[in-house]
Amino acid sequence: MLNSEVVKNWRDPETKEKLILSENGSLTNMSGKEYEVNDGIPNLTKITDKGRNEYAISLFAKESGEYDDFHYLTYKLFKSNEDDVRNSIIDKLHIDGKKGIRVLELSAGTGRDSVLIKKRIAEGSEFHAQDISLDMLKVLKNKFESGQVIITQSNAEALPYPDHYFDAVYSYGGVGMSLYSDVKAQMKEIIRVTRPGAKVVIAGRGLAPWLYDTEFGRILIDYNKHYMNNLSLEDIPVEARNVNLSWILHGVVYCMEFEVGEGEPDADFDFDIPGKRGGTLRTRYYGKLEGVSPETKKLAQEAREKLDISMYEFLNQSIQKAARDILGGV
Ligand SMILES: C[S@@+](CC[C@H](N)C(=O)[O-])C[C@H]1O[C@@H](n2cnc3c(N)ncnc32)[C@H](O)[C@@H]1O
């Protein structure tokens, strides 16, 4: 059963407007558009990339029934313990025992990480999980008691949450999987729903590129084309700060962590650069004019030297003076 405390922090995935829970239990947006609720899970999915989103939904509808029965094989293959690997990725979120925080797990699937994350969520903190596949989420939901995790069926490329809501965002095996999702769109949404300063951890299947041309790589790719997934560095959002990228599990899982910043990184482009050339990085970038003849350049260099000022100061003063003379007292 949905309650208004939970619904108040969901948004229409398209317009990002608030949703309304009516007394008869239906969920609508301000314009009256109704959202279905299946098994207590609201369907707030906006399909953004028909081909890939529908491929994911049908693939995981088929896999959901046996996902938990066979998933251990991946870790047996790499002679590893699944929970140890998953916990080592979750460790990077640094959420243990933190009170009053909001944690989001994207593409949570059947909840194999969710149960481990839940153990680290302190009282008074919120734990949200989402996935585009209702079939996978039904399995997840059965692993929890009511109220332990707040679930939406939704698309990571159009999330139904408010701006800057979460303090930590996690995904393993969903975000970054370009074979069935639009990674740039996912990253954009992650930045939107995460508060500046918050931590993001994203891991997924993708053979380290230097292993493509090995027997190890060829056997794995032959077995499952998802090993060919290649996390493109250009998909990392400009807001990402202190990015750490590693490959774990014998080089078959990428693991990226970063803190969320605001806009592009900041630098002081305005300090005077010492030396003959002078100017600042900003004047050098934005102040470019046409070139001059070699004779004029030589004259300018001699004049600059005589005045004992930088070339930036000489050009700035000379060109300003010439322009003002022509324009007449500007
Ligand atoms: C390989 S499973 C991983 C599930 C889980 N995180 C785990 O580690 O077992 C990939 C999951 O990504 C989900 N998924 C794929 N595209 C998605 C999208 N655009 N938005 C949300 N979830 C998506 C699938 O439905 C599936 O549950």
The ligand as an SDF file (V2000), in Angstrom:
LIG
                    3D

 27 29  0  0  0  0  0  0  0  0999 V2000
   22.4580   -7.6050  -15.0130 C   0  0  0  0  0  0  0  0  0  0  0  0
   21.0400   -7.0150  -14.1570 S   0  0  0  0  0  0  0  0  0  0  0  0
   21.7670   -6.4580  -12.6550 C   0  0  0  0  0  0  0  0  0  0  0  0
   20.8090   -6.4990  -11.5160 C   0  0  0  0  0  0  0  0  0  0  0  0
   21.4200   -6.2380  -10.1450 C   0  0  0  0  0  0  0  0  0  0  0  0
   21.9190   -4.8960  -10.0280 N   0  0  0  0  0  0  0  0  0  0  0  0
   22.4900   -7.2400   -9.8300 C   0  0  0  0  0  0  0  0  0  0  0  0
   23.6450   -6.8270   -9.6280 O   0  0  0  0  0  0  0  0  0  0  0  0
   22.1940   -8.4340   -9.7790 O   0  0  0  0  0  0  0  0  0  0  0  0
   20.6960   -5.4960  -15.0210 C   0  0  0  0  0  0  0  0  0  0  0  0
   19.4500   -4.8050  -14.5320 C   0  0  0  0  0  0  0  0  0  0  0  0
   19.3790   -3.5260  -15.1810 O   0  0  0  0  0  0  0  0  0  0  0  0
   18.0120   -3.2290  -15.4070 C   0  0  0  0  0  0  0  0  0  0  0  0
   17.9230   -2.1680  -16.4130 N   0  0  0  0  0  0  0  0  0  0  0  0
   18.2710   -2.2150  -17.7060 C   0  0  0  0  0  0  0  0  0  0  0  0
   18.0400   -1.0300  -18.2970 N   0  0  0  0  0  0  0  0  0  0  0  0
   17.5370   -0.2160  -17.3330 C   0  0  0  0  0  0  0  0  0  0  0  0
   17.0980    1.1280  -17.3290 C   0  0  0  0  0  0  0  0  0  0  0  0
   17.1280    1.8850  -18.4200 N   0  0  0  0  0  0  0  0  0  0  0  0
   16.6360    1.6550  -16.1690 N   0  0  0  0  0  0  0  0  0  0  0  0
   16.5970    0.8900  -15.0440 C   0  0  0  0  0  0  0  0  0  0  0  0
   16.9880   -0.3850  -15.0020 N   0  0  0  0  0  0  0  0  0  0  0  0
   17.4550   -0.9380  -16.1330 C   0  0  0  0  0  0  0  0  0  0  0  0
   17.4570   -4.5750  -15.8580 C   0  0  0  0  0  0  0  0  0  0  0  0
   16.0630   -4.6250  -15.7890 O   0  0  0  0  0  0  0  0  0  0  0  0
   18.1550   -5.5270  -14.8870 C   0  0  0  0  0  0  0  0  0  0  0  0
   17.4020   -5.7560  -13.7350 O   0  0  0  0  0  0  0  0  0  0  0  0
  1  2  1  0
  2  3  1  0
  2 10  1  0
  3  4  1  0
  4  5  1  0
  5  6  1  0
  5  7  1  0
  7  8  2  0
  7  9  1  0
 10 11  1  0
 11 12  1  0
 11 26  1  0
 12 13  1  0
 13 14  1  0
 13 24  1  0
 14 15  1  0
 14 23  1  0
 15 16  2  0
 16 17  1  0
 17 18  1  0
 17 23  2  0
 18 19  1  0
 18 20  2  0
 20 21  1  0
 21 22  2  0
 22 23  1  0
 24 25  1  0
 24 26  1  0
 26 27  1  0
M  CHG  2   2   1   9  -1
M  END
$$$$
